[in-house]
């Protein structure tokens, strides 16, 4: 279940804390960037040393296990962040970034390094543009939540169907374009929600810190997924 501050039983608009909105937003993006640095650092290390190759060669269940572990951590983060300590939230975020680094490392064996770097830069550019839009626009993006969620469900269902119906693989380009659009939308939406979390938890330092880490996780996932779909759409595979 996704973490939603409006489901908590407390008054909205509590007295403002010491930290400003700009500081809170900066802290959130710094956490996101730390997660990305850890993930891509682990990915490059695993690729350069071939540790990732050895790990994946050990068992065909490794990718499935990694997927289940990351899914479990996201669900735990979303469902228990109100109850866990700040240090536990920080630790879980770092561990999640490390585990994701192993998955990202496997992509380096599939795509040419120059292509990966180019797509990463494109991802940073697109992500930055949509994050800026979400932060500065005065228009509420809450109405797009159901559309984005429906698109996310479509992506998950399609991914499963491709496994059992190989003929659908011919629509890979269209599928990736939809994925790119969905996570560009989520980038703007999740960035706008940073402000919402800030005002909701002002005056509650521990919850503000945990909400900041949670927002960072959402933005981190937006970036990683946007990178993956762009890589699948534009990346050049190794021969």
C-alpha positions in Angstrom: 0.0 0.0 0.0 1.4 3.4 -1.0 2.3 5.8 1.7 -0.2 8.7 1.8 0.0 11.4 4.4 -3.7 12.2 4.1 -4.6 8.8 5.5 -3.0 9.7 8.9 -5.1 11.0 11.7 -3.6 14.4 12.4 -4.4 18.0 11.7 -3.2 19.4 8.4 -1.1 22.5 8.6 0.7 21.9 11.9 3.1 24.7 13.1 6.0 25.1 10.7 9.3 23.6 11.6 12.7 25.2 11.4 13.6 23.7 8.0 12.4 25.7 5.0 10.6 24.3 2.0 13.7 25.0 -0.2 15.9 23.1 2.3 13.4 20.2 2.5 13.2 20.0 -1.3 17.0 20.1 -1.6 17.4 17.4 1.0 15.0 15.2 -0.9 16.8 15.5 -4.2 20.2 15.0 -2.4 18.9 11.7 -1.0 17.7 10.7 -4.5 21.1 11.6 -6.0 22.9 9.6 -3.3 20.7 6.6 -4.2 21.6 7.0 -7.8 25.3 7.4 -7.1 25.3 4.2 -5.0 23.3 2.3 -7.6 25.5 3.2 -10.6 28.6 2.9 -8.5 27.7 -0.7 -7.6 26.7 -1.3 -11.2 30.0 -0.1 -12.6 32.0 -2.0 -10.0 30.1 -5.2 -10.6 30.5 -4.9 -14.4 34.3 -4.0 -14.3 35.1 -6.9 -11.9 32.6 -9.3 -13.6 31.1 -10.0 -10.1 27.7 -9.4 -11.6 28.3 -12.0 -14.3 29.4 -14.6 -11.8 26.4 -13.9 -9.6 23.9 -14.2 -12.5 25.7 -17.4 -13.8 25.3 -19.0 -10.3 21.6 -19.5 -10.8 18.8 -18.6 -13.3 16.7 -17.6 -10.2 19.0 -14.6 -9.3 17.1 -12.0 -11.4 13.8 -13.2 -10.0 15.2 -13.1 -6.4 16.5 -9.6 -6.9 13.2 -8.5 -8.3 11.3 -9.9 -5.3 13.7 -8.4 -2.8 13.4 -4.9 -4.3 9.6 -5.3 -4.5 9.5 -6.4 -0.8 11.6 -3.4 0.2 9.5 -0.9 -1.7 6.3 -2.4 -0.1 7.9 -2.3 3.4 9.0 1.3 2.8 5.6 2.4 1.7 3.6 0.5 4.4 5.8 0.9 7.5 7.6 4.3 7.0 5.3 5.9 9.6 6.4 3.4 12.3 10.1 2.8 11.4 12.8 5.1 12.8 14.6 7.7 10.7 17.8 5.6 10.8 15.9 2.5 9.7 14.4 4.4 6.7 17.8 5.7 5.8 19.4 2.3 6.0 16.6 0.7 3.9 17.0 3.3 1.2 20.8 2.7 1.0 20.3 -1.1 0.9 17.7 -0.8 -1.7 20.0 1.4 -3.8 22.8 -1.3 -3.5 20.5 -4.1 -4.5 19.2 -2.1 -7.5 22.8 -1.5 -8.5 23.2 -5.3 -9.1 20.2 -5.3 -11.4 21.5 -2.2 -13.3 24.9 -3.8 -13.6 23.4 -6.5 -15.7 22.2 -3.9 -18.3 25.9 -3.0 -18.9 26.4 -6.4 -20.4 23.5 -6.0 -22.8 24.1 -2.5 -24.1 27.2 -0.7 -25.5 28.8 1.5 -22.9 28.7 4.6 -25.0 25.0 4.0 -25.6 24.4 3.6 -21.8 26.2 6.9 -21.0 24.3 8.8 -23.7 20.9 7.5 -22.5 21.9 8.3 -18.9 22.6 11.9 -19.9 19.3 12.0 -21.9 17.5 10.6 -18.8 19.0 13.3 -16.6 17.9 16.0 -19.1 14.3 14.8 -19.4 14.0 14.1 -15.7 15.3 17.5 -14.8 12.9 19.2 -17.2 9.8 17.4 -15.8 11.0 17.8 -12.2 11.3 21.5 -12.8 7.8 21.6 -14.3 6.4 19.7 -11.4 8.1 22.0 -8.9 7.3 25.4 -10.4 3.9 24.9 -12.0 0.9 26.2 -10.1 -1.4 23.6 -11.7 -2.3 20.7 -9.6 -1.2 17.4 -11.1 -3.3 15.3 -8.7 -5.9 14.6 -11.3 -3.4 12.7 -13.4 -2.7 10.2 -10.6 -5.4 7.6 -11.8 -4.1 7.9 -15.4 -0.5 7.3 -14.3 -1.5 4.4 -12.1 -3.5 2.9 -15.0 -0.5 3.3 -17.3 1.8 1.6 -14.7 -0.6 -1.4 -14.4 -0.7 -1.6 -18.2 3.1 -1.8 -18.3 3.2 -4.6 -15.6 0.5 -6.6 -17.4 2.1 -6.2 -20.8 5.5 -7.3 -19.4 3.9 -10.5 -18.1 2.0 -11.2 -21.3 5.2 -10.9 -23.4 6.6 -13.7 -21.4 3.8 -16.0 -22.5 3.0 -14.6 -25.9 6.3 -14.0 -27.8 4.5 -12.4 -30.7 3.9 -9.3 -28.6 7.6 -8.6 -28.5 7.2 -6.9 -31.9 5.4 -4.0 -30.1 8.5 -3.3 -28.0 9.0 0.2 -29.3 5.4 1.3 -28.6 5.6 -0.3 -25.2 8.8 1.6 -24.4 7.3 4.9 -25.6 4.4 4.4 -23.3 6.7 3.6 -20.4 8.8 6.8 -21.1 5.6 8.9 -21.1 4.3 7.3 -17.9 7.5 7.9 -15.9 7.9 11.4 -17.3 4.5 12.1 -15.9 5.3 10.4 -12.6 8.5 12.6 -12.3 6.4 15.8 -12.5 3.7 14.4 -10.2 6.1 13.1 -7.5 8.1 16.3 -7.6 5.0 18.3 -6.9 4.1 16.1 -4.0 7.3 17.1 -2.2 5.7 20.4 -1.3 2.6 18.6 -0.2 4.6 16.4 2.2 6.5 19.4 3.5 3.4 21.4 4.5 1.7 18.3 5.9 4.5 17.3 8.2 5.8 20.8 9.1 6.5 20.8 12.8 7.1 17.0 13.0 10.9 16.7 12.4 11.0 12.8 12.4 8.1 12.5 9.9 9.5 15.2 7.7 12.8 13.4 7.5 11.1 10.1 6.7 8.8 11.7 4.2 11.8 13.3 2.5 13.4 9.9 2.1 10.2 8.4 0.8 9.9 11.2 -1.8 13.5 10.6 -2.7 12.7 6.9 -3.3 9.8 7.8 -5.5 11.9 10.1 -7.6 14.7 7.5 -7.6 12.3 4.9 -9.1 11.1 7.4 -11.6 14.6 8.1 -12.8 15.6 4.4 -12.9 12.5 3.4 -14.8 12.8 6.3 -17.2 16.4 5.3 -17.8 15.4 1.7 -18.5 12.7 2.5 -21.0 14.9 5.0 -22.8 17.7 2.4 -22.9 15.4 -0.2 -24.3 14.1 2.2 -26.9 17.3 3.9 -28.0 20.1 1.8 -26.6 22.4 -0.2 -28.9 22.9 -3.7 -27.8 26.2 -5.4 -27.7 27.0 -7.9 -30.6 
